[in-house]
Amino acid sequence: MVARLMRSTGLRRTGPGRWLWPGPGTAALVPCRAAGGPPSQSMALPGSEGDKLKTIKDLPKVGLWEMLYRMVFQGFYNRLHDLQIYEKQLYGPIYVAAFKTVSLNTGKLLEEVLRKEGKFPSRGDMSLWTDYRDMRGLGYGPFTEEGDNWYNLRALLNKRMLHPRDAIHYGPAVNDVVTDLIKRVRYLRRTSPCGTLVTDVCNNLYLFSLEGISTVLFETRIGCLEREIPGGTQHFIDSIGQMFENSAAVLLLPKWTHRFVPHWHRYVAGWDGIFNFAGQLIDRKVEDIERRAADEQQEVGGEYLTYLLSNTQLSRKEVYGSITELLLAGVDTTSNTLMWALYLLSRNPEVQQTLYEEVSGYASADPVLSADPVLSADPVLSADPVLSAEDVYSMPYLKAVIRETLRIYPVVVFNSRTNTEKDIVIGGYHFPKNTMFGFCHYAISHDEETFPEPRRFEPARWLRAARERPSPFGSIPFGFGARGCVGRRIAELEMYLVLARVIQQFKVEPDPAVGEVMPLGRTVLVADRQVNLRFLDRKGDQSACPSVEVPPGFTFNRRK
């Protein structure tokens, strides 16, 4: 059995106790085979004109034992993104993975599925999340609801959040949070031995993200960026990590084993921490609304949560479920992407310099930082520029940096759709109704045909002036269509403001003691170690760094 599995997975023995399997560093050893055809580097799709439509039976298949062997013995358990690259090399752009999911590994195939979605796009099996909610009697949110219920819920949640003008409306409040993040960076680096180092950047960005999304959802500040973090805040962040870290094991193990294994209990405890924290914030807002409603002279007005509680037909249970899922998504997406962006900029100083040249073209007085009694003595702060939401939305290179970061390190490397309404044809194959399609986003966004040198950090590839802009379906970090991320505009605003204002004030450099950071699968893509970065004052840095070459015809916007 073991010998057969080793042959089927490509594992080779190179010496006593030494084994070699194809992976990111050994891609050339693995022949590429188009689905249903001989080995080919082009991995051409079947179903050209004149060909008879094939069916799912004609696709290469990954058996359950093969999948388990790769997860456990080949070390792909927490590197599912690398597994996507590996299996694409073995089976081509489309194949049947474990659990009868049809895996898609090119932007073209992804586009075919998404453009054939019906009115109620289905994510497929979400029992990993719904089992917990059912056990605790909790409501579903935009990620777990389906059908008519999902459609009606999204129609309500989209208001005041999804349109770009809604995000700009939240700009001043988010900018206040960014100001406090910069204060925290200055405080942390000042307390470091070298005076420039900020340790555990990701956790500090988690605190920012939680403060930022709470400001939008709950219309109040909760103090995450204070020197003394409020009780329960770090527990909430740790609960998110605990839930995600145990998700893979819970998904793979049969449900009858849950009561006997620690993974399920840790997974449930993680969700408990998430819902308890969100519930406390929601309850606090409910009390505030009820108090104002009791006062006939005080109008009950407000932003997002007040709108959901006072002006919609959502039940309290639906509000709890929806807000908790939005809070979870808002924290994890923004913090991890900002961490990866700062890390990539620190290791690509030419790209960082190009971004600095763009953001430094915007200047206006910033009274916020210089008003801080502790920091006002710092001469660097006296004339720091502040950027508005309108400013950052007009910065194409800034947007390209974020987009390229999300291409290299997509927050979610895999999700799915089920064609619940009718049979469809994808890539020349006929699929019956209720087929589940798995979107291998990491393999798609690292496809060499769409993105030459896919591991290279090259934001300029997304600029309009570029000769050949990639297909938009080569990287869709916020989804597409009706199932697209409801909080996309808020997340983009937060990332644009943080990155622009940080790079405007600091030159970011890597910590030599950390070494190269690699991505690790924890449902979302995270760093495999603690990331520390050095933040050097721009005005105190006299070193010159060349910028990267931008496409001919591209110019930076300027506002003085």
Stockholm file with secondary structure:
# STOCKHOLM 1.0

chainA/1-560         MVARLMRSTGLRRTGPGRWLWPGPGTAALVPCRAAGGPPSQSMALPGSEGDKLKTIKDLPKVGLWEMLYRMVFQGFYNRLHDLQIYEKQLYGPIYVAAFKTVSLNTGKLLEEVLRKEGKFPSRGDMSLWTDYRDMRGLGYGPFTEEGDNWYNLRALLNKRMLHPRDAIHYGPAVNDVVTDLIKRVRYLRRTSPCGTLVTDVCNNLYLFSLEGISTVLFETRIGCLEREIPGGTQHFIDSIGQMFENSAAVLLLPKWTHRFVPHWHRYVAGWDGIFNFAGQLIDRKVEDIERRAADEQQEVGGEYLTYLLSNTQLSRKEVYGSITELLLAGVDTTSNTLMWALYLLSRNPEVQQTLYEEVSGYASADPVLSADPVLSADPVLSADPVLSAEDVYSMPYLKAVIRETLRIYPVVVFNSRTNTEKDIVIGGYHFPKNTMFGFCHYAISHDEETFPEPRRFEPARWLRAARERPSPFGSIPFGFGARGCVGRRIAELEMYLVLARVIQQFKVEPDPAVGEVMPLGRTVLVADRQVNLRFLDRKGDQSACPSVEVPPGFTFNRRK
#=GR chainA/1-560 SS CHHHHHHHHTCEEEETTEEECCCTTCGGGSCCBCTTSSBCSSCCCSCCTTCCCEEGGGSCBCCHHHHHHHHHTSSCTTCHHHHHHHHHHHHCSEEECGGGCEEECSHHHHHHHHHTCCSSCBCCCCHHHHHHHHHHTCCCCTTTCCHHHHHHHHHHHHTTTSSHHHHHHTHHHHHHHHHHHHHHHHHHHHTSTTSSEECCHHHHHHHHHHHHHHHHHTSSCCCTTSSSCCTTHHHHHHHHHHHHHTHHHHHHSCGGGGGGSHHHHHHHHHHHHHHHHHHHHHHHHHHHHHHHHHSTTSCCCCSHHHHHHHSSCCCHHHHHHHHHHHHHHHHHHHHHHHHHHHHHHHHCHHHHHHHHHHHTTBCCCCHHHHTCTTTTTCGGGTTCCCCCHHHHHTCHHHHHHHHHHHHHSCSBSEEEEECCSSCEEETTEEECTTCEEEEEHHHHHTCTTTSSSTTSCCGGGGSTTSSSCCCGGGCCTTCCGGGSCTTHHHHHHHHHHHHHHHHHHEEEEECTTTCCCCEEESSBEEESSCCCEEEEEGGGCCCCCCCCCCCTTCCCCCBC
#=GC SS_cons         CHHHHHHHHTCEEEETTEEECCCTTCGGGSCCBCTTSSBCSSCCCSCCTTCCCEEGGGSCBCCHHHHHHHHHTSSCTTCHHHHHHHHHHHHCSEEECGGGCEEECSHHHHHHHHHTCCSSCBCCCCHHHHHHHHHHTCCCCTTTCCHHHHHHHHHHHHTTTSSHHHHHHTHHHHHHHHHHHHHHHHHHHHTSTTSSEECCHHHHHHHHHHHHHHHHHTSSCCCTTSSSCCTTHHHHHHHHHHHHHTHHHHHHSCGGGGGGSHHHHHHHHHHHHHHHHHHHHHHHHHHHHHHHHHSTTSCCCCSHHHHHHHSSCCCHHHHHHHHHHHHHHHHHHHHHHHHHHHHHHHHCHHHHHHHHHHHTTBCCCCHHHHTCTTTTTCGGGTTCCCCCHHHHHTCHHHHHHHHHHHHHSCSBSEEEEECCSSCEEETTEEECTTCEEEEEHHHHHTCTTTSSSTTSCCGGGGSTTSSSCCCGGGCCTTCCGGGSCTTHHHHHHHHHHHHHHHHHHEEEEECTTTCCCCEEESSBEEESSCCCEEEEEGGGCCCCCCCCCCCTTCCCCCBC
//
